[in-house]
Amino acid sequence: MGENIKTRSPYDPASPGAGEAQNQTSSSAPGTAGGVGGNEPMAKLPRLRELPGAERGPATICWGRKVRGSNRLECGEPIDDPRVVDEVMRLINEFLDRVEKHKAVLLSESATPFDNAINALSNWLQEIKVKVGEGGSEGIIRLRNAMLDIGRAMLRLAEEAREGWLKKYRRELEELVERLRSGGVKIIISGDPFDKDVSFTVHLYMDGLAIVVDRVAKRGNITMWVSFTGLEGVRVVVPRLLGDGKLRAMQCGLLLTDGSIHVRGYPMMDTAQLWQVIAWLIAWPGRNHMYIHGLNLNDSGVSVMWRLMAVDHKGAFKNKAEVAEEASKLGDEEFPTFMLYAILGDGNVNVKEKSVRLTMGKSKLELWGGIIERLKSLGFRKKNDNGYAVAYAVNSSKAIELARKMLSDEAVKALIENLAQLPDAERLRRLITLAGMEPGHWAVHQSR
């Protein structure tokens, strides 16, 4: 693989002049196993409503106002409506609750949110080195060497982020918590605090941190993430390892699930899954910009968010409608590869039930129209409709047949099998298991 050049990202959402994405989504996954760092006992963080008014101090809450050349909002009109204040405090308290819940990695002086990724990548790199030593076809060796180079670049970024967290970002988070308790911080809001069909967002800023606490429209669940400024990225140059048809199918699968198209025309993706970082880079040969831009603070854990941008593929697609149209017209050899990446992004593989499922938001049904017809021809049937999303599934022998088609290409199979060694690649491991099953011996498998 080519050079990995350190760069400072112009697309950092917490920094001035940051870019924006169209239809951008992000995926998350549970943290991977690891042993870097350690834990120590800490005092419980009080919720704001548990503090006496005098101790809490006067909070500054205001509507956000856009600033030219920056993605950070500034304070506009002040808020004094008690109903709005109550909703703001609800989101702030949820943020404090999650910091409290995950303080062993967020507020520790030794453990960090990056330790799991560092340990997972270190172990995986050792396994891939062994695979390279075992030999194989020239194409498979080139593929594994490219994965080694990508994994090493990721490991360097994770180690640098860990160092930055311990030196700066953790201290800023601690300071923010204290300022929230004392009232010495500006709380900027956007959205609609009363209409549950519209999102409502709290924005908190420090010098190197931008924190977003978002009440999701319609569903009402709360998501939050922390963005960083100042972390360097790398330019990763990946060789072309697959044919154009397979690459295009992979690209379509990524962009219609977890990927997006930057306003400047670059294909991009935010992901918390290590395997998906590598899968993206293999699918977009040439120069890619890669950096760690923040953390997802889920109720279940803290995950590291990676941002990837295919620099050499500017203008490859105008929008997702164009991606969907091209995906629907893929040939019979390429369409299973598209399905592979789509299902690994927005689907599920259930070995026990012998099923493969693909879920899409109801707003995407028109976009996916031509693809849905192709799904039906493969045996997929509409299964669930919860009002927000629709699931299509294929079962039994047809699911096994599809899994085998997805992994029928030697290079694609080798890629998935090697990525499946990462701790967060459970869905890949289930797909490999399903592809290896015999439809006529289901009862035998069940009894094991």
LOTITOR-289037 format. One record per residue: residue in one letter; x, y, z of N, C-alpha, C in turn; residue number from 0. Coordinates in steps of 0.1 Angstrom, whole numbers. Example, Ala and Ser with C-alpha at 12.3 -4.5 7.8 and 13.67 -1.06 7.14 Angstrom:
residues 2
A	132	-57	78	123	-45	78	132	-33	78	0
S	128	-22	71	137	-11	71	129	0	79	1
This chain:
residues 448
M	9	-12	0	0	0	0	9	12	0	0
G	4	24	-4	11	36	-5	13	43	8	1
E	16	55	8	20	63	19	8	66	28	2
N	11	67	41	1	72	51	6	86	56	3
I	0	96	51	5	110	54	-4	116	64	4
K	2	121	75	-5	128	85	-11	141	80	5
T	-24	143	83	-31	155	79	-39	160	90	6
R	-42	173	90	-52	178	100	-65	181	92	7
S	-75	174	97	-88	174	89	-95	187	88	8
P	-98	191	76	-107	203	74	-121	200	76	9
Y	-125	188	79	-139	184	79	-144	181	94	10
D	-135	184	104	-139	182	118	-151	190	121	11
P	-162	183	125	-175	190	128	-174	200	140	12
A	-163	199	148	-162	208	159	-153	220	156	13
S	-148	220	144	-138	231	141	-144	241	131	14
P	-139	253	130	-143	263	120	-141	257	106	15
G	-151	260	97	-150	257	83	-153	242	81	16
A	-159	235	90	-161	221	88	-172	219	78	17
G	-171	208	70	-181	204	60	-193	198	66	18
E	-203	196	58	-215	189	62	-218	177	53	19
A	-226	168	57	-228	156	49	-243	156	46	20
Q	-246	149	34	-260	147	30	-264	133	35	21
N	-276	132	41	-281	119	45	-272	111	53	22
Q	-264	118	62	-254	112	69	-259	104	81	23
T	-255	91	82	-258	83	93	-246	78	100	24
S	-247	72	111	-235	66	117	-240	53	124	25
S	-230	44	124	-233	32	130	-226	31	143	26
S	-230	22	152	-223	20	165	-223	6	168	27
A	-214	2	176	-212	-12	181	-207	-12	195	28
P	-210	-23	202	-204	-24	215	-189	-24	215	29
G	-183	-19	226	-168	-18	227	-162	-32	225	30
T	-150	-32	220	-143	-44	219	-135	-47	231	31
A	-130	-60	232	-123	-64	244	-109	-58	244	32
G	-104	-56	256	-90	-51	257	-86	-49	271	33
G	-73	-46	273	-67	-46	287	-59	-33	289	34
V	-58	-24	280	-51	-11	282	-58	-3	293	35
G	-50	3	301	-56	12	311	-61	5	324	36
G	-66	12	333	-72	6	345	-82	15	351	37
N	-89	10	361	-100	17	368	-97	20	382	38
E	-103	31	387	-102	35	401	-115	40	406	39
P	-118	39	419	-131	43	424	-132	58	423	40
M	-144	63	419	-147	77	418	-160	81	425	41
A	-161	93	429	-174	98	435	-185	99	424	42
K	-197	97	429	-208	97	420	-211	112	416	43
L	-214	114	403	-217	127	398	-232	131	401	44
P	-235	142	408	-249	146	411	-256	151	398	45
R	-269	148	397	-277	153	386	-280	168	390	46
L	-282	176	380	-284	190	382	-296	193	392	47
R	-307	185	391	-318	188	399	-316	183	414	48
E	-305	176	416	-302	172	430	-293	182	437	49
L	-289	193	430	-280	203	436	-289	215	441	50
P	-286	220	452	-293	232	456	-291	243	446	51
G	-301	252	445	-301	262	435	-289	271	436	52
A	-285	275	448	-274	284	451	-261	277	446	53
E	-260	264	448	-248	257	444	-247	255	429	54
R	-259	253	423	-260	251	408	-256	264	401	55
G	-260	275	405	-256	287	398	-266	290	386	56
P	-266	302	381	-274	306	370	-269	300	357	57
A	-276	291	350	-272	286	337	-276	296	326	58
T	-268	296	316	-270	305	304	-276	295	293	59
I	-289	296	290	-295	288	280	-300	298	269	60
C	-296	294	256	-300	303	245	-302	295	233	61
W	-310	301	224	-311	295	210	-298	297	202	62
G	-295	286	195	-283	287	187	-285	295	174	63
R	-274	301	171	-273	310	159	-261	306	151	64
K	-263	304	138	-252	299	129	-242	310	128	65
V	-229	305	127	-218	314	125	-211	311	112	66
R	-209	321	104	-203	318	90	-189	313	92	67
G	-186	302	85	-173	296	85	-171	286	96	68
S	-181	283	104	-180	274	115	-192	265	117	69
N	-190	253	121	-202	244	125	-206	246	139	70
R	-199	254	146	-203	257	160	-213	268	160	71
L	-224	266	168	-234	277	170	-229	287	180	72
E	-234	299	180	-232	308	190	-245	312	197	73
C	-244	318	209	-256	321	216	-264	332	209	74
G	-277	330	208	-286	340	202	-296	345	213	75
E	-308	343	210	-319	348	220	-318	340	233	76
P	-318	346	244	-318	339	257	-331	332	260	77
I	-331	321	268	-343	313	271	-347	315	285	78
D	-360	318	287	-364	319	301	-378	312	303	79
D	-383	305	293	-395	297	294	-392	285	302	80
P	-398	284	314	-395	272	323	-398	259	316	81
R	-407	258	307	-410	245	300	-398	241	292	82
V	-392	251	285	-380	248	277	-368	244	286	83
V	-367	252	297	-356	249	306	-357	235	312	84
D	-369	230	315	-371	217	320	-366	206	310	85
E	-370	209	297	-366	199	287	-351	199	285	86
V	-345	211	286	-330	212	285	-324	205	296	87
M	-329	207	308	-323	200	320	-324	185	319	88
R	-335	180	313	-337	166	312	-326	160	303	89
L	-323	167	292	-312	162	283	-298	164	290	90
I	-296	175	297	-283	176	304	-281	166	315	91
N	-292	163	322	-291	152	332	-289	138	326	92
E	-294	136	314	-291	123	308	-277	123	304	93
F	-271	134	299	-257	134	296	-248	132	309	94
L	-252	138	320	-244	136	332	-246	121	337	95
D	-258	115	335	-260	101	339	-250	92	331	96
R	-249	95	318	-241	86	310	-226	88	313	97
V	-222	100	316	-208	103	320	-206	95	333	98
E	-215	96	342	-214	88	355	-213	73	352	99
K	-222	68	343	-222	54	341	-209	49	335	100
H	-203	57	327	-191	53	320	-178	60	324	101
K	-179	65	337	-167	73	342	-155	65	343	102
A	-156	51	343	-144	43	344	-135	45	332	103
V	-140	49	321	-132	51	309	-132	66	305	104
L	-142	74	310	-143	88	306	-135	97	316	105
L	-135	93	328	-129	102	338	-117	96	345	106
S	-113	84	341	-101	78	347	-88	85	343	107
E	-78	84	352	-65	90	348	-56	80	341	108
S	-61	67	339	-53	57	332	-61	50	321	109
A	-73	46	323	-81	40	313	-88	50	304	110
T	-90	47	291	-95	57	282	-105	50	273	111
P	-113	57	265	-123	51	256	-116	45	244	112
F	-103	47	242	-96	41	231	-89	28	233	113
D	-89	23	246	-82	11	250	-87	-1	243	114
N	-100	-3	241	-105	-15	235	-101	-15	220	115
A	-102	-4	213	-98	-4	199	-83	-7	198	116
I	-74	-1	207	-60	-4	206	-57	-19	208	117
N	-63	-25	218	-61	-39	221	-66	-48	209	118
A	-78	-44	204	-84	-52	193	-75	-52	181	119
L	-71	-40	177	-63	-38	165	-49	-45	167	120
S	-43	-44	179	-30	-50	181	-31	-65	180	121
N	-41	-71	185	-43	-86	184	-46	-90	170	122
W	-55	-82	163	-59	-86	150	-47	-85	140	123
L	-38	-75	142	-27	-74	133	-17	-86	135	124
Q	-16	-91	147	-8	-103	148	-14	-115	141	125
E	-27	-116	141	-33	-127	134	-32	-126	119	126
I	-33	-114	114	-31	-112	99	-17	-114	95	127
K	-8	-110	103	7	-113	100	9	-128	99	128
V	3	-136	107	4	-151	106	-2	-155	93	129
K	-14	-150	89	-21	-154	77	-12	-150	65	130
V	-5	-139	65	4	-135	54	15	-145	53	131
G	20	-150	65	31	-159	65	27	-173	59	132
E	14	-176	60	9	-189	55	9	-189	40	133
G	10	-178	33	10	-177	19	-4	-177	13	134
G	-5	-181	0	-18	-181	-7	-16	-175	-21	135
S	-27	-172	-28	-26	-167	-41	-20	-152	-40	136
E	-15	-147	-51	-9	-134	-51	-19	-124	-47	137
G	-32	-125	-52	-42	-116	-49	-46	-115	-34	138
I	-46	-127	-28	-50	-128	-14	-38	-122	-5	139
I	-26	-124	-9	-15	-119	-2	-15	-104	-2	140
R	-18	-98	-14	-18	-84	-16	-30	-78	-7	141
L	-41	-85	-7	-52	-81	1	-48	-80	16	142
R	-42	-91	21	-38	-91	35	-28	-81	38	143
N	-19	-78	29	-8	-68	32	-15	-54	32	144
A	-25	-52	24	-32	-39	24	-39	-38	37	145
M	-46	-48	42	-52	-48	55	-43	-45	66	146
L	-31	-51	65	-20	-48	76	-17	-33	76	147
D	-15	-27	64	-12	-13	64	-23	-5	70	148
I	-35	-8	66	-47	-1	71	-48	-2	86	149
G	-46	-14	91	-47	-17	106	-36	-9	113	150
R	-24	-9	108	-13	-1	115	-16	13	115	151
A	-22	19	104	-26	33	104	-37	36	115	152
M	-46	27	116	-57	28	126	-51	28	140	153
L	-42	19	142	-36	17	155	-29	30	159	154
R	-21	36	150	-14	48	153	-24	59	157	155
L	-35	60	150	-44	71	153	-51	68	166	156
A	-54	56	169	-60	53	182	-51	56	194	157
E	-38	53	192	-28	55	202	-26	70	204	158
E	-26	78	193	-25	92	194	-37	99	201	159
A	-49	93	198	-61	98	204	-61	95	219	160
R	-56	84	223	-55	80	237	-46	90	244	161
E	-35	93	238	-26	103	244	-32	117	246	162
G	-39	121	235	-46	134	235	-57	134	246	163
W	-64	123	247	-75	122	257	-69	124	271	164
L	-58	117	274	-53	118	288	-47	132	290	165
K	-41	138	280	-35	151	282	-45	163	282	166
K	-56	162	274	-64	173	272	-79	171	273	167
Y	-84	161	265	-98	160	264	-105	155	276	168
R	-99	146	284	-105	142	296	-107	153	306	169
R	-96	162	307	-96	173	316	-107	183	312	170
E	-109	185	299	-120	194	294	-134	188	298	171
L	-135	175	297	-148	169	300	-151	171	315	172
E	-140	169	324	-142	171	338	-146	185	341	173
E	-139	195	334	-142	209	336	-156	212	332	174
L	-161	206	321	-174	209	316	-184	204	326	175
V	-182	192	332	-191	187	342	-192	196	354	176
E	-181	201	358	-181	210	370	-188	223	366	177
R	-186	228	354	-192	241	350	-207	239	348	178
L	-211	227	344	-226	225	343	-232	225	357	179
R	-225	220	367	-230	219	380	-230	233	386	180
S	-220	242	383	-220	255	389	-227	266	381	181
G	-231	262	368	-238	272	360	-229	280	351	182
G	-216	277	351	-207	285	344	-204	281	330	183
V	-215	277	323	-213	272	309	-225	277	301	184
K	-223	280	288	-234	283	279	-240	270	274	185
I	-253	269	274	-261	258	269	-268	263	257	186
I	-265	259	245	-271	263	233	-280	253	228	187
I	-292	257	223	-302	247	219	-306	250	205	188
S	-312	239	198	-317	240	185	-329	230	184	189
G	-337	232	174	-348	223	172	-361	227	179	190
D	-370	218	182	-383	221	189	-384	214	202	191
P	-384	221	213	-385	214	226	-399	208	229	192
F	-409	212	221	-423	207	225	-428	197	215	193
D	-425	198	202	-430	189	192	-421	176	191	194
K	-427	165	196	-419	153	196	-416	147	183	195
D	-423	152	172	-420	147	159	-408	155	153	196
V	-402	164	160	-391	172	156	-380	170	166	197
S	-367	169	161	-356	167	170	-354	180	178	198
F	-348	178	190	-344	189	199	-330	186	204	199
T	-321	196	203	-307	193	205	-301	203	215	200
V	-292	198	224	-284	206	232	-270	206	228	201
H	-263	218	227	-250	219	222	-241	224	233	202
L	-230	217	236	-221	222	247	-207	223	241	203
Y	-199	234	243	-186	236	237	-176	238	247	204
M	-164	232	245	-152	235	252	-141	238	241	205
D	-129	241	244	-119	244	234	-117	233	225	206
G	-116	221	230	-113	209	221	-124	199	220	207
L	-136	202	226	-147	193	226	-159	200	221	208
A	-167	193	214	-181	198	210	-190	186	213	209
I	-200	188	222	-209	178	227	-223	181	222	210
V	-229	171	216	-243	172	211	-251	161	218	211
V	-262	166	224	-272	157	231	-285	159	223	212
D	-290	149	217	-301	150	207	-312	141	211	213
R	-324	147	212	-337	140	213	-341	137	199	214
V	-341	124	195	-344	120	182	-359	123	178	215
A	-361	128	166	-375	131	162	-383	118	161	216
K	-396	119	165	-406	108	165	-403	98	176	217
R	-391	92	176	-388	81	185	-386	86	199	218
G	-380	97	201	-378	103	214	-366	98	222	219
N	-359	88	216	-347	84	223	-336	94	223	220
I	-326	94	232	-316	104	233	-303	98	228	221
T	-297	105	218	-283	101	214	-274	112	217	222
M	-261	109	219	-251	119	222	-238	115	217	223
W	-230	125	213	-216	122	209	-208	134	212	224
V	-195	131	213	-184	141	216	-175	142	204	225
S	-173	154	198	-164	156	187	-151	163	192	226
F	-140	160	186	-127	165	190	-122	175	179	227
T	-115	185	184	-107	193	175	-92	191	178	228
G	-83	192	168	-69	191	171	-63	178	168	229
L	-71	167	167	-65	154	164	-61	153	149	230
E	-50	148	146	-45	147	133	-51	134	126	231
G	-53	135	113	-57	123	106	-46	118	97	232
V	-49	108	89	-39	103	80	-45	101	66	233
R	-37	103	56	-41	99	42	-37	85	39	234
V	-46	76	37	-44	62	35	-45	60	20	235
V	-35	54	14	-36	51	-1	-37	36	-2	236
V	-48	31	-8	-51	17	-9	-50	13	-24	237
P	-43	2	-27	-43	-3	-41	-56	-9	-45	238
R	-58	-10	-58	-70	-16	-63	-69	-31	-63	239
L	-77	-37	-55	-76	-52	-52	-87	-60	-57	240
L	-97	-54	-62	-109	-61	-68	-113	-55	-81	241
G	-121	-62	-89	-125	-57	-102	-135	-46	-100	242
D	-137	-38	-111	-146	-26	-110	-160	-30	-106	243
G	-165	-41	-111	-179	-45	-108	-181	-48	-93	244
K	-172	-55	-87	-172	-58	-73	-171	-45	-64	245
L	-161	-37	-68	-159	-24	-61	-172	-16	-61	246
R	-178	-15	-73	-190	-6	-74	-201	-12	-66	247
A	-202	-25	-65	-213	-31	-57	-210	-28	-42	248
M	-198	-29	-38	-194	-26	-24	-197	-11	-21	249
Q	-194	-3	-30	-196	12	-28	-211	15	-26	250
C	-219	9	-35	-233	11	-34	-239	6	-21	251
G	-234	-6	-16	-239	-11	-4	-235	-2	8	252
L	-223	3	8	-219	12	19	-227	25	19	253
L	-228	31	7	-235	44	6	-250	44	9	254
L	-256	33	7	-270	32	9	-273	28	24	255
T	-263	25	32	-265	21	46	-259	31	55	256
D	-246	29	58	-239	38	68	-231	49	61	257
G	-230	49	48	-222	60	42	-231	72	38	258
S	-224	82	33	-231	94	29	-223	101	18	259
I	-228	112	13	-221	120	3	-219	134	8	260
H	-207	138	10	-204	151	15	-209	162	5	261
V	-211	174	10	-216	185	2	-207	188	-9	262
R	-194	185	-7	-184	188	-18	-182	176	-27	263
G	-191	165	-26	-191	155	-35	-183	142	-31	264
Y	-177	142	-20	-168	131	-16	-177	120	-9	265
P	-175	107	-13	-181	97	-5	-175	96	9	266
M	-183	95	19	-178	95	33	-186	86	42	267
M	-180	82	53	-188	74	63	-182	77	77	268
D	-191	77	87	-188	77	101	-192	63	106	269
T	-183	57	113	-186	43	119	-178	41	132	270
A	-184	33	140	-178	29	153	-172	15	152	271
Q	-174	9	140	-170	-5	139	-156	-7	131	272
L	-147	-13	138	-133	-14	132	-133	-21	119	273
W	-141	-32	118	-141	-40	106	-146	-32	94	274
Q	-156	-23	97	-162	-15	87	-153	-4	81	275
V	-144	1	90	-134	11	86	-125	4	75	276
I	-121	-8	77	-112	-15	68	-120	-19	55	277
A	-132	-23	57	-141	-27	45	-143	-15	36	278
W	-145	-3	42	-147	9	34	-134	12	26	279
L	-123	12	32	-110	16	26	-107	6	14	280
I	-110	-7	16	-108	-16	5	-117	-13	-7	281
A	-129	-8	-4	-139	-6	-14	-136	7	-22	282
W	-128	16	-17	-126	29	-23	-110	30	-25	283
P	-105	23	-35	-90	24	-37	-86	38	-41	284
G	-73	40	-38	-67	54	-40	-66	61	-26	285
R	-67	74	-26	-65	82	-14	-78	83	-6	286
N	-76	80	7	-87	82	16	-82	90	28	287
H	-90	99	33	-87	106	45	-94	99	57	288
M	-86	96	67	-92	89	79	-87	96	92	289
Y	-97	97	100	-94	103	114	-104	99	124	290
I	-101	100	136	-110	98	147	-116	111	151	291
H	-129	112	150	-135	126	152	-144	126	164	292
G	-145	115	172	-152	117	184	-157	103	190	293
L	-166	105	200	-171	93	207	-186	93	207	294
N	-192	82	206	-206	80	208	-208	76	223	295
L	-217	83	230	-220	80	244	-233	73	244	296
N	-233	60	242	-245	52	243	-248	48	257	297
D	-261	44	260	-264	39	273	-256	27	276	298
S	-254	19	266	-247	6	268	-232	7	268	299
G	-226	18	263	-212	19	263	-207	31	255	300
V	-194	33	255	-187	44	248	-180	38	236	301
S	-183	43	224	-176	38	212	-169	49	205	302
V	-157	46	199	-149	55	191	-155	56	177	303
M	-157	69	173	-162	72	159	-150	75	150	304
W	-150	68	138	-140	70	128	-147	77	116	305
R	-140	87	110	-146	93	98	-136	90	86	306
L	-142	86	75	-135	82	63	-140	90	51	307
M	-131	95	43	-135	102	31	-127	98	19	308
A	-134	93	8	-127	88	-3	-123	100	-12	309
V	-111	105	-10	-107	117	-17	-106	116	-32	310
D	-102	104	-37	-100	102	-51	-113	99	-58	311
H	-124	99	-51	-137	95	-57	-147	106	-57	312
K	-142	119	-57	-151	130	-57	-160	130	-69	313
G	-173	131	-67	-183	131	-78	-186	117	-83	314
A	-182	107	-76	-185	93	-81	-201	91	-81	315
F	-208	97	-72	-222	97	-72	-227	111	-68	316
K	-238	116	-75	-243	129	-71	-251	128	-59	317
N	-259	118	-57	-268	116	-45	-271	102	-43	318
K	-279	99	-33	-282	85	-30	-292	79	-40	319
A	-300	88	-46	-310	83	-56	-302	76	-68	320
E	-291	83	-71	-282	77	-82	-276	64	-78	321
V	-272	64	-65	-266	51	-60	-276	40	-60	322
A	-288	43	-56	-299	32	-56	-302	28	-70	323
E	-302	37	-79	-305	33	-93	-295	24	-98	324
E	-282	27	-96	-271	19	-101	-271	5	-94	325
A	-274	5	-81	-275	-8	-73	-285	-17	-79	326
S	-297	-11	-83	-308	-19	-88	-305	-25	-101	327
K	-295	-20	-108	-291	-25	-122	-278	-33	-122	328
L	-273	-36	-110	-261	-45	-110	-264	-58	-115	329
G	-254	-64	-121	-255	-78	-127	-256	-88	-117	330
D	-260	-100	-121	-262	-111	-111	-249	-115	-104	331
E	-238	-112	-110	-225	-115	-103	-222	-105	-92	332
E	-226	-93	-94	-223	-82	-85	-233	-79	-74	333
F	-246	-82	-78	-257	-79	-68	-255	-86	-54	334
P	-250	-98	-54	-248	-104	-40	-238	-97	-32	335
T	-228	-91	-39	-218	-83	-32	-224	-70	-26	336
F	-232	-64	-34	-240	-53	-29	-248	-57	-17	337
M	-255	-68	-17	-263	-73	-6	-255	-76	6	338
L	-243	-81	4	-234	-84	15	-231	-71	23	339
Y	-227	-61	16	-224	-48	23	-236	-41	29	340
A	-248	-43	22	-260	-37	27	-265	-44	40	341
I	-264	-57	40	-269	-65	52	-259	-63	63	342
L	-246	-63	61	-236	-60	71	-238	-46	77	343
G	-243	-37	69	-246	-23	74	-259	-22	81	344
D	-270	-26	75	-283	-23	80	-292	-36	81	345
G	-285	-47	83	-293	-60	83	-289	-68	95	346
N	-293	-81	94	-290	-90	105	-290	-104	99	347
V	-281	-112	105	-280	-127	102	-283	-135	114	348
N	-293	-143	113	-297	-152	125	-295	-166	121	349
V	-284	-172	127	-281	-186	124	-291	-195	130	350
K	-296	-193	141	-306	-202	148	-319	-203	139	351
E	-323	-192	134	-335	-192	126	-332	-193	111	352
K	-320	-194	107	-316	-195	93	-322	-184	85	353
S	-319	-172	89	-326	-161	82	-316	-150	80	354
V	-318	-142	69	-311	-130	66	-321	-119	65	355
R	-318	-108	72	-328	-97	72	-321	-84	68	356
L	-329	-75	61	-324	-62	57	-335	-52	62	357
T	-331	-42	69	-340	-32	75	-338	-18	68	358
M	-348	-12	65	-347	2	59	-358	11	65	359
G	-354	23	67	-364	33	72	-375	35	62	360
K	-387	38	66	-399	39	57	-396	51	48	361
S	-388	61	52	-386	72	43	-377	67	31	362
K	-371	56	32	-362	51	21	-369	41	12	363
L	-382	38	14	-388	28	6	-389	32	-9	364
E	-392	44	-11	-392	49	-25	-378	48	-32	365
L	-368	53	-24	-354	52	-29	-350	38	-32	366
W	-355	28	-24	-351	14	-26	-360	7	-35	367
G	-369	13	-42	-379	6	-49	-374	-4	-59	368
G	-365	-1	-67	-359	-10	-77	-351	-21	-70	369
I	-345	-18	-59	-337	-28	-52	-347	-38	-45	370
I	-358	-33	-40	-368	-42	-33	-373	-53	-43	371
E	-375	-49	-55	-379	-58	-65	-369	-69	-67	372
R	-356	-65	-67	-345	-75	-68	-345	-84	-56	373
L	-348	-79	-44	-348	-86	-31	-359	-97	-32	374
K	-371	-93	-37	-382	-103	-38	-378	-114	-48	375
S	-370	-112	-58	-367	-122	-67	-357	-132	-60	376
L	-350	-128	-50	-342	-137	-42	-349	-144	-31	377
G	-362	-142	-29	-369	-148	-19	-372	-140	-7	378
F	-368	-127	-7	-371	-118	5	-386	-115	5	379
R	-391	-114	17	-405	-111	19	-406	-100	30	380
K	-415	-91	29	-417	-81	40	-422	-88	53	381
K	-415	-84	63	-417	-91	76	-423	-81	87	382
N	-416	-70	89	-420	-61	100	-421	-47	95	383
D	-431	-40	101	-433	-26	99	-437	-19	112	384
N	-427	-13	118	-430	-7	132	-434	8	131	385
G	-437	12	119	-440	26	117	-429	35	113	386
Y	-416	31	117	-405	39	113	-396	31	103	387
A	-396	18	104	-387	10	95	-394	-2	91	388
V	-390	-8	79	-395	-20	74	-384	-30	72	389
A	-387	-42	75	-377	-53	74	-381	-63	63	390
Y	-372	-67	55	-374	-77	45	-365	-89	48	391
A	-370	-101	48	-362	-113	52	-363	-124	43	392
V	-353	-132	42	-353	-145	35	-349	-156	45	393
N	-355	-168	43	-353	-178	54	-349	-191	47	394
S	-344	-200	56	-341	-214	53	-331	-216	42	395
S	-334	-225	33	-324	-228	22	-321	-216	14	396
K	-330	-207	11	-328	-195	3	-318	-186	10	397
A	-319	-185	24	-309	-177	31	-295	-183	31	398
I	-294	-196	32	-281	-202	30	-275	-200	16	399
E	-284	-202	6	-279	-200	-7	-274	-185	-10	400
L	-282	-175	-4	-277	-162	-5	-264	-159	2	401
A	-262	-165	14	-250	-163	21	-238	-169	13	402
R	-240	-180	7	-230	-186	-1	-226	-178	-14	403
K	-237	-172	-20	-234	-163	-31	-226	-151	-27	404
M	-229	-146	-15	-222	-134	-10	-207	-136	-9	405
L	-204	-149	-5	-190	-152	-2	-184	-161	-13	406
S	-190	-161	-25	-185	-170	-36	-172	-165	-42	407
D	-170	-152	-42	-158	-146	-48	-146	-149	-38	408
E	-135	-154	-43	-124	-157	-34	-118	-146	-26	409
A	-117	-134	-33	-111	-122	-26	-121	-117	-16	410
V	-134	-116	-19	-144	-111	-10	-145	-120	2	411
K	-145	-133	0	-145	-143	11	-133	-141	20	412
A	-121	-140	14	-109	-138	23	-110	-125	31	413
L	-115	-115	25	-117	-102	32	-126	-104	44	414
I	-138	-110	41	-148	-111	52	-142	-121	63	415
E	-136	-131	59	-130	-141	69	-120	-134	78	416
N	-111	-126	72	-101	-119	80	-107	-108	88	417
L	-117	-101	83	-123	-90	91	-131	-97	103	418
A	-136	-109	101	-144	-115	111	-135	-119	124	419
Q	-122	-117	123	-114	-120	134	-114	-108	144	420
L	-119	-97	140	-120	-85	149	-132	-87	159	421
P	-130	-83	171	-141	-85	181	-154	-80	178	422
D	-155	-69	171	-168	-63	168	-175	-68	155	423
A	-170	-79	150	-175	-84	137	-184	-96	139	424
E	-192	-96	148	-201	-107	151	-210	-110	139	425
R	-215	-100	133	-224	-102	121	-217	-109	110	426
L	-204	-106	108	-197	-113	98	-195	-128	101	427
R	-192	-130	114	-190	-144	118	-203	-153	117	428
R	-214	-146	119	-227	-154	118	-230	-156	103	429
L	-226	-147	94	-228	-149	80	-219	-161	75	430
I	-207	-162	79	-198	-173	76	-204	-186	80	431
T	-209	-186	93	-215	-198	98	-227	-203	90	432
L	-236	-193	86	-247	-196	78	-244	-202	65	433
A	-233	-196	58	-229	-200	45	-224	-214	46	434
G	-218	-219	57	-213	-232	58	-223	-243	62	435
M	-235	-239	64	-245	-249	68	-251	-256	56	436
E	-256	-268	59	-262	-277	49	-277	-276	51	437
P	-285	-272	42	-300	-270	43	-306	-283	48	438
G	-302	-294	44	-308	-307	48	-304	-312	61	439
H	-294	-306	68	-289	-310	81	-292	-300	92	440
W	-303	-293	90	-306	-282	100	-308	-288	114	441
A	-315	-300	115	-318	-306	128	-306	-310	135	442
V	-296	-314	127	-283	-318	133	-276	-306	140	443
H	-276	-295	132	-270	-283	137	-277	-278	150	444
Q	-290	-279	150	-298	-274	162	-295	-282	174	445
S	-292	-295	173	-289	-303	184	-276	-301	190	446
R	-267	-294	184	-253	-293	189	-253	-282	200	447
